[in-house]
């Protein structure tokens, strides 16, 4: 399937999820993450949930990271440059929703991309090779291309993998893992 078709399909599937289903599936995904060998890392980048898009509730992951005393990094998006600026989440971090309902830090301590060890990646769909479909703006592909090679890229999905995404481009950055409520997939081959 093409990315455009997958975006439509998975946005519709998400809209069919009840608040209870979102909560249960989000908790299951957080629990699956505990089986991945990442917990010796320090800096974890986490996206904040766009409730209106019925995204995964990352509050459960946030609680795990805080409980393990990790450095949590959150971002602010610039829709002119399509770049993200990354900030350390602290007790003093204040948030404001942008025009797309993304909760973003107003300001804070900036964290260079070179420090980030693990990125939890939002997505609409993914395939069995670790390719992903996001909302189509390219924020995460740009951000992930700036990360150090050993940074772990972990997609989070309510739904299982598609067989293949037909229109993968050379600018698309593949995932190392994708976690669903019932499975954890590890992608090792580096070709698309």
Secondary structure as GFF3:
##gff-version 3
##sequence-region A 1 192
A	DSSP	alpha_helix	3	15	.	.	.	ID=ss1
A	DSSP	alpha_helix	19	33	.	.	.	ID=ss2
A	DSSP	beta_strand	43	45	.	.	.	ID=ss3
A	DSSP	three_ten_helix	51	53	.	.	.	ID=ss4
A	DSSP	alpha_helix	59	67	.	.	.	ID=ss5
A	DSSP	beta_strand	71	78	.	.	.	ID=ss6
A	DSSP	beta_strand	83	88	.	.	.	ID=ss7
A	DSSP	beta_strand	95	97	.	.	.	ID=ss8
A	DSSP	beta_strand	103	105	.	.	.	ID=ss9
A	DSSP	three_ten_helix	113	115	.	.	.	ID=ss10
A	DSSP	beta_strand	118	121	.	.	.	ID=ss11
A	DSSP	beta_strand	125	126	.	.	.	ID=ss12
A	DSSP	beta_strand	132	133	.	.	.	ID=ss13
A	DSSP	alpha_helix	139	146	.	.	.	ID=ss14
A	DSSP	beta_strand	152	156	.	.	.	ID=ss15
A	DSSP	beta_strand	177	179	.	.	.	ID=ss16
A	DSSP	beta_strand	184	186	.	.	.	ID=ss17
###
